[in-house]
Structure formats: structure tokens, C-alpha cells
Amino acid sequence: MQIPTLASMAAEGKKPDVLFWVGCSGSFDERAKKITKAFIKILNHSAISYAVLGPEESCTGDPAKRSGNEFLFQMQAIANIEVMNAYEVTKIVTTCPHCFNTLKNEYPELGGDYQVQHHTQFLKKLLDDGKITLEGGSFKGKRITFHDPCYLGRANKVYEAPRDLIKKLDAELVEMKNCKSKGLCCGAGGAQMFKEPEKGNKDINIERTEQAIDSKPDIIATGCPFCNTMMTDGVKNKEKEDSLPVKDIAELIAEAEDL
């Protein structure tokens, strides 16, 4: 895949319209890499001028901050801000709500003031502007339920963009018992992704997966690589991995567009 970096574009005297912030999951996790590739395919198809930081990108510092290490967070954030400001970055899009929330709400006080969008917001704008056209295809008539990521939904009040995209697939959007402002965490936020859960009667991702299954969907849609992992693990726990796929919104659109 042809993916330009800010360094290579700067060497040619060019500047992209938007920086695609890939994030740790999208860079290193095998499952999340598929989400990254799907989004890249859409960007290439829509002829958007974009670039990634590549080896110059580091963790936003979200896990450090959530787990209480403010010092490490600020070190990571300031290093990223210095790199992005040197490239005069103004617009950022990311497929990770954790990166989205941190870049949007916590970088400005450290000197990193950018226009930050989650990829569902960005894709909705592409659709509204006619840069991509959606036809349901294999998703027409399918029952799809959307799991609201905490840092996209309750933290930043972004509820409708992913749902609008699902509806554009000619799919039937079915809501879980807990959704939107009353959404239920997948269990990975707050740096919980990187540790074993405390002892209890049931893991939260199992509870959430049960809510998803109760809505009788054909597909569980997500907008976060962490959520994708937790919901996939939940589906495997219920031995439904062969019949109930968990897909990111970007993957649904890339498949519908046959990219």
C-alpha cells in the first residue's frame, strides 16, 4: 500500500491536508492493522491529501495518563507536539477514540492545538461531500448493532456519525440495551486494556457482548480498536465467532465499496 509520510512529503515541499494518526493498536496489533488498512483504502479511493508520521509517531500518552503517570504522559505528549508543530500540522484524523480524546482535549494545554476528528466523523464528511458513495451491497438488510466507545460517545458526545454511516449501508441499525449516553464500557478503557481484570462474577466485556447478542445482530460494529478486541473476545467466549463478526465502521465501508 502506498502511504505517504509527513517527512517524505516535506522533502518534496508538499503539505497534506490531514495527518492520519495511526495509534499504537493500529500500528502493532494484528487485528487493528486491518482497520488501519481499511481506512487507508478509503482515503486512497477518495483522493484525500493525507500523510502519516510513520516512525516519528509515538504513543499519545493516553495509557500512561489513565494509569496515573502524568509525568510520562507529558513527556510523550510534548515530544509528539514538537514533531507535529515542526510539520505545521493543523488537522488530524484517527481511528482510535483514545488518541482522538487525548489529542483533542489534552494536547492544547501543552501547546498542541489541532482540529481533531474521529474517523467516523471524517467518513461522514466524505460521504456528505460526495467523496465516497455508499451502497449497501452485502450489508443490505443486515442487522447491525453499534457499540459506543466511551471516549467517543460519553466523553465527546459523538453518537450519530457512526450510526449515520451504518444506515447508509442500507442496514438495519439495532440498538443494545445500553447505548449512546447510557453506553456500557467494553472494559478496556482507563489503561485496563493492558492488565488482567480484578476478580468478580463476570468480566465487563462478557456483559457487553451479551447485550449485543440480545439485540440479535448479524454484525457487531465498533469504532475503536480496543473495543474491537474486547467484543471479539466476548464473542469467542460465547463460541459465536463463526456466526457473529465484529467489524470496525471503516471495514464495513471498505467492504461495501469493494476496495
N, C-alpha and C positions, 0 to 999 in steps of 0.2 A: 504494500500500500504506500502511495506517495503522500507523506505527511511532512509539510514544511515546518522548520523550526524558526523561532524568532532570530536566532543567530545567523542562519543561512539567508533569511530574508533581509536582515540588516546589512549583511555583506554585499547584497545586490542593491542596497539603497532603497529597499521597499519596507513598507509597514502594513501589517494585516489589519483588517477591520476589528477582528476579535481574537483574543487569546483563548484557546481551549485548554482549560486546566484539567489535566487527566486525573490527578489524585493517586494516592498510594494503591488503593484497591484496583483502580483501572489500569495501573501500570504493572502490578505484580501478581494479583490474584487471577488464576487461570479462568475462572468463571466470569469475573468482572472485565477481563480483557475483551470478551465477546461483546459486552455492552459498549466498550470504547470503540471497537471496530465498527459496530453497527452505526454509532453516531458519526464516526469519520466518513462512512459510506454516504450518509445523508448529507453531510457538509460538502463532500466532493460532488455529489449529484446536484446540489442546489447552487454550486459555483460560488459559495461564500468565500470571501478572503479571510483565511484563518491561519493560525500557526500554533505550535505547542512549544513549551520551553525545553522539552527533551531532558537531557542530563542536567540542565540548570534548574529543573523543578525539584523542590524538596517538599516534605510534608508541611501542610499548613500550620501544624502545631495543635490541631483540634484534640487529638487523644491526650496529649500532654496537659493541655488546659483542663479538660474534663476530669482528668485523674488527679488534678491538684497541683501540677508542676507549672506554675505561672512563669517561673524563670526560664524554663526550657521553651515554653510556648513563645515568649517574647524573643528569645534568641532565634528560633526558627522563623517566626513571622518577619522580624526585621531583616533577616538575610533574604527572604523572598521579596520583600518590598523593595530592597535596594536593587535587586535584579530587575524587577518589573518596571520600576521607575526609570532605570537606566535605558530601558527599551521604550519608554514613554507609553506604557500600556494604559488604555482607558476603559476597554470593555473586556469582560471575562465571562465565559460560559463554562459550566462544569456539570458533569453527570452525577456528582456526589453532593447530597444536601448538607453534609458535614462541612465540606470545603466551601460550599455556597454560603452557609451561615457564617462561617469564620471570616471568609474574605469580605463578605458584605457588611457584617455588623461589628467585627472586632479589629479589622485591619486599619480602618480610618483613623482611630486614635493613636496609631503607631506610625502614621504617615503614608498609609496605602489607601488612597481614595479612588475607588473604581466603580464602574457600572457593572454589577454582577447579576447574572441570570442563571437560573437552573435550566437544564436542557429541555425540560418540558415547556417552560415559558418561551425559550428560544425557538423550539419547534413549532409552537402555536403561532408565533410571529411569522415564521417562514410560511406557514400554511395560510395565514391571513393575507400575507403579501404576495401569494401565488408562486413562491419559490419552490414549494412542493405541493403536489396534489395527491390526495389520499382517496383510494378506493378500497373497499373492504377486502375484496379478494377472498383469501382463505379464512378471513376472520368475520365475514358477513354472517350475521345471525348468531355468532358465538356469544356465550355468556362470559363476560369478563368482570372480575372484581378488582378494585384498586386498593392496595394497602398504602395508607398515608404515612410517609416518613415523618418522624417527629420534627426534624429540623427543617423540613419543607412546609409541613402543614401548621401545626400548632405554634412553632417558633416564628414562622414568617408568613403565615396566612395565605399560602399558595395551595388552593384546593381545586380550582376549576380548570387550570391549564391541562393537567394530565387527563382529567375526565373529558374535556372537550375533544382531546385527541383520540381517546377510546371511542367516543361517539362517532367521530369522523370515519372510523374503520367500519362503520355500519354494524357495529357490535352492540349487544345489549349490555349496558352498564348495570351491574347488580351490586348493591352496597352491603357491606358487612354490618353486623350489629353495632360495632363501634367504628365510626368513620368521621372524617373531617375534624371539627374541633373536639370531638369526643373520641378521636382515634386512639388505638392501643399500640404501645411501643412493641417493636419486634424483639426487643431485648438486647440490642447491640449498641445502643447509644450510650453516651457518657463514658466512653472507653471500655464498656462491658464486652465489646467485641473480642478483646484480647485477653480475657480471663475466663475461668470456669465460673458458672453461676453458683450462688450461695445455695445451701441445702434448703429444700422446700418440697411441697407436694407435686408441683408441676412447673416446668420451665415456661417462661412467658411466650417464647416463640411457638410452643405447642398450643397454648391457649389461643394465640392469634391465628394459627393455622386452622384450628378447629372452627373458629369464627368464619374463616374463609370458606372452609368446606361446607359449613351450614348454609352458605348462600348459593350452593350448588353451581359453582362456576365451571366453565371449560378451561379457563386460564386465570391464573393469579398474576396481575400486573403490578410492577413495582417501579419506583423512581429513585432507587438508592442501592448501591452495591452491597452495603451491609444488610439492608432489609432482604435483598435477594438471597443472600447466604442463609439468613435465619429462617426465611419462609421455605426455602428449598430443603433445609434440614428438617423442618417441621413436616413437610410433605413426605420426605423419606421415612420419618418416624411413623407416619400413618400408612406407609407402604403404598403410596399413591403416585410415586414419581413417574410411572409409565403412563398414567392417565391424566395427571394434573400438572401441566408445565408451569413454571414460574418464569416470567419474562419481563424485562425492562421495557418501558414505553418505546425507547429508541429501537429495540429489537423488533417490536411489533410493527413499527413504521417501516423499518428497513425491509422486513419480510413482505409487508403489504405492497411496497413499491418494487419488490423483487430486485433489490440492489445487491 
